[in-house]
């Protein structure tokens, strides 16, 4: 689990590896004024992707305004109820899920310990997404109106913690489509795809079982790039193909591709000490 795939991709893109061991608090100190610096002109200049912000209306201090139908049918208190339930599910995952506890240990071991109240936020999102990672504020967003079950919240946290881990250990630039494609390949590879999920998506058949997992990873990575970047489907596919071999083989910090209905999560958590990860 040496993380060579991501580091090679960063270096090939002209970015140096960042192994200085900075804590998240130090990174946040350097970025403490970033929220005030974000302007409409920044967004127009693609410093930030305007399309991705539309998916997360509560980012940067904005407040979600429900439609009259939502207010009439669901009531004004629904948002608060959803938020409280989401936060309970987050806390439960952090306490009970071997996979989430592994990722928390890996982040801490990499010098980026997670403060639950600072780095995880339950918010109302566009229903196209269930979560996201905000690199400017170094926050994982859990979409309280979409990820309603503990199982879904675990999936969101696992996926987004991969992005947080990649951002922690390397100078990952999410505006660089190759960097984005690499971390999306890693998140799909480590946290989502199995033969069963590939079969459900139609990428697996008796004739190409060996390719089923990699095809699933590519499909998910392309979809994720398209969700947050204003690029064509062909541009997203090309970026994923460019980085795929290196990033697909980078299994840090999980050390394996998780199989559905197996004990892989528990095994990965128990073996974390071999890689310097402690609670």
N, C-alpha and C positions, 0 to 999 in steps of 0.2 A: 504494500500500500504506500508507494512512494510518491504518488500524485504526479508522475511524470507527464501524463497526457495533457493536463491543463497547463502545467508550467511550460511545456514545449510550445503549446498553442500561443500562450502569452508572449513568449520570447520571439516566436516567428512573426508575431504581429507588432514587434518593436517595443514591447513592454517588458520590463524587468520583473523577476519574481520578488515578492515582498515577504520575507521571512523574519522581519524585525521583531515579531512577537508583540506588537502593539496591542493593548487591551482595547475593547470596544469603547471604553470611557475616553481613552486618549484620542481615538479616531473621532469620537463625537465632539471632543474639545476642539479639534482642528476644524470641525464642520459646524460649530455651534451657531454660526450666523447664516447657514446655508438657506434656511427657510425664508429669511428676510430677503435674500439675494435673488430669489426666483421671481422673475417678472414675465409678463406676456411676451416681451421681446425675446427673452431667453427661449421660450417655447417655440416661437416662430423661427428662430435660428437653429432649432433642433438640438439645443442644449438638453432639452427634455422633450420627450415624445408626447405631443398633445393627445394623440389617439389613446395612448395607454392611460393618461390621466382621466379620460372620460370614463374608463372602466372603474375608477376608484374615486367617486365624487367627494368623499370626505378627506382626501389627502390635502395637505397644506392648509389645514384649518377650516376648510369649507364644511358646510353642513348639508346633509342630504335632505332634500325637500320632497316629501311623498306626494303623489298625485292625489287629487280629490277622491278618486276611486279607492286608493289604498287607505286613506283616512276614514272614508265612509264604511268600508267593508271590514278592515282589519283593526281600526281604532288607532288612536294616537299613541297608545302605550305599547303597541306591538314592537316597535323598534327597541325600546328599553328591555322588553322581555327577551327578544332575540339576542340582544347584547349580553344580558346576564347568563343566558343559557350557553352562548358561545364561550364566554369566559370560564364557565364551569367545565365545559368540555376541554378547553385548552389546559386548564389546571389538572384535570384528570389524566390527560395524555402525558403531561410532564411528569406526573407521579407514577403512572402505571405502564406506559408503553415502552418496551425494551428498545424499540427503534428510535423513539424520540429521546429517550435518556442517553442512548449512544451518541446521537447528534449533539446533544447538549454537552456531553463529556468531550467530544471532539472539538467543539468550538472553544470550550474552556482550555483544553490542552494546546490549542493553537494560539492562545493569548486573547481570545475573543469571548469571554464569558458573557452569557445572556442574562440580562435583567428582564424578568418577565413583564413587569409593568412598563418598561421603556421600549423593549424591542419586539413585542407582540401586540398587535392591535386588532380588535374585533370591530368591523365596520360594515356599513351597507355598501354593496358593490353592484355593478351591472351584472345581470344574471348570466352573462356569457362566461364569467370567471368565478372560481370558488376561493381564490386567494392570490397573493402576489408578494413580491419582494421589492421594497423601495430602497435602492442602494444609497440615495442621497441622505435619507434619514436612518438608514440601516435598520429598517423595521420589516417584520413579516406581517402581512395583512391577511386576516382570516375573514372571509366574507360571511357575516352572520346570517344573511338572508338566503344563502345558498348552501353553505356547509353546516347543516343543521344537526347532524348526528356526530357522535364522538368518533366513529369510524372515518367519516369524511374529514373531520378536523385533523385527525392523525395524518391522513394523506396529504392535506395542505401543509401542515407543519413539516412533515418529512421532506416534501418537495422543496419548499422554500428554504428550509435549513441547509439544503445542499447549495443553493445560491449564496446564502449568507456565509457558509463555510468557504466557498470558492472566493468570495469577495474578501474574506478575512485573510486567506493565505496567499493571495496573489493580487496584483494590481489589475483587477478585472474591470474592463471598461464596457459597460452595458450598451453604450452607443456604438461600439464596434460589433458589427453583426457576426463576425467569427467568434468573438469572445462570448456573445450571447448564445450562439448556436452550440458552443462547446459546453457551457454550463447547463443548457437545456437537454443536451444529449446525456450528460451525466445524471441529471435529475430523473429523466425517464428511465435510464438504464438501471439506476440503483433503487428506485422507489416505486416504479409502476409496472413495467412490462414483465409478463410471464407468458408461457405458452397459452394459458387459458385466456388471458386478456387479448393476446394476439388473435386467437381463434374467434373471439367475440367480434373483434374489429375487422375480421376478414382477411388478415395478412398471413394466416397460417393455414396450411392444407397438408394432407399426407405426402404431397409431392415436394414440399420445400420446408420441412420441419426445421432443418438446420438454420434457415434464414429467418424463421418466424420471429425470434426475439429481436434481432437487429432491425427488421422491418418495422416492428412495433415501436422501437426506440426512435427510428427516423421519423415515423409518422407523428408521434407525440412531440418530438423536438420541432419539427416544421410548424405544427399547429401552434405551439407556444411562441415561436418567433413571430408568426403572423399576428398573434394576439396583441403583442406589445410594440411591434415595429411596423412602420408604414412602408413595407416592401412587398414586392410581388411574390406569388407562390413559388415561381421559378427561382427568384433570388434567394428565398429562404431555403429551398431544397439544395441549391448549389452551395450555400454556406454550410449547411449540415453535412453534405458530402465531403466538403473540403476538410473539415475538422474531425470527421467521424472516427477514423481508425484510432487516432491518438486519444480522443476523449472517451471513446467507448471502452478502451482498455484501462482507463484510470478509475479504479474502484475505491479510492480513498473517500471517506473513512470507514465505509461499511465492510470492504474487503471481499465482497461476494455479490453476485446477482441473486436477489431474494426470490425464492420459489413460493408460489401460492400454496397455502395450506401446509406449511412446513414449519420447522423450528429454527429456521435461518435467522430470524430477528433475535431470538433468545441467544443463539450461539454467537452472533456478532456482538451482542452486548457483553456476554461473559468473556469474550476474547479481547475486549477493548484494552486491557492492561498490557497486552503484548505490543501495542502500538503507542503506548505512552498516554492513553486517555484514562483519566480518573474522575470520579464524581466530585 
